[in-house]
Amino acid sequence: MATCAVSGLIKDITETAISSVLVKARLITPVFVSTAFLVPKEVSTTSATDGTWTLNLSKSSTVEITIEYPPNTTDSTRKVV
């Protein structure tokens, strides 16, 4: 199965890198491989101290990526973008 790497850099409004931000990717459309479908799956990572992140994904037509900020919090002020 073909794979791809998706990566990014997370910074605040002052251009300062933000670490420990949760980044998730969810496969929206099932992928047909040989004689079977792969069901939707989620993978996640957190941004490094320099704000960078990378996810290795199965190549598909539709992937939803979400970023949860602020990092390391479970309260209602968390934002998902």
N, C-alpha and C positions, 0 to 999 in steps of 0.2 A: 504494500500500500504506500502511496506517495505521502510524504510528510513535508511540512514547511515550518519555519520558525517565524514567530511574530514577536516583535520587541518594541520597547518604547522607553521614554525617559519622563519621569514625573518630577515637576518643579512647582513651587508655589508662585505667587504673583511677583515676588521679588527675585525670581530666577534661582532660588535656593533649592537644591535637590532634596527630595523627601524620601526617607527610607521606611521600610516596614509597611508599605501600603499594599493591601491585598488586591491582586489582579486575577480575575477569573475569566475563563473562556468556556463557553458552552456550545456544543454542536447542536444547531437547531434542526437541520434537515438530516434524516438518516442517510447513510452512505451505503450504496450497494457494492459489495466486494465479492467477487466470484459468484457464489450461490446464496449469499446471506446478506442481510442488512445489519449494519452496525447501529445500535440505538444511540440516542442522544447521550452525551457524556460530558462531564465537566472536569477541567484541569485548572489548577491555580498555582500561583507563585506570589512572592512578595518582592517589592523593590529593594535593591541593594542600597548601601550607604551613599552611593553616588546617584541614586534615583533610577537606575536602569533596571529593566526586567525583560525576561525572555520566556516565551512559552513555545514548546514544540508540539505542533498539532497535526492531526491527520488532515490531509487536503480534502476540503469539502466545499459545497456551494455556499453555505450560510453558517457563520459563527457569530455568536453574541459575546462581546467582551465587556466586562464591568470592572470598575475600579471603586473600591470602598475606601472612603476618606472621612475623617482623620484615622490614621493608623492606630492599632492597639486600643480600640474602644468598643464597647458594646452598648453604649447609651443611644438615645434617640437622636443625637446630633450627627450620627454617621450619615454620610451622603454616598449614594451609589450613582456613578455616572457611566 
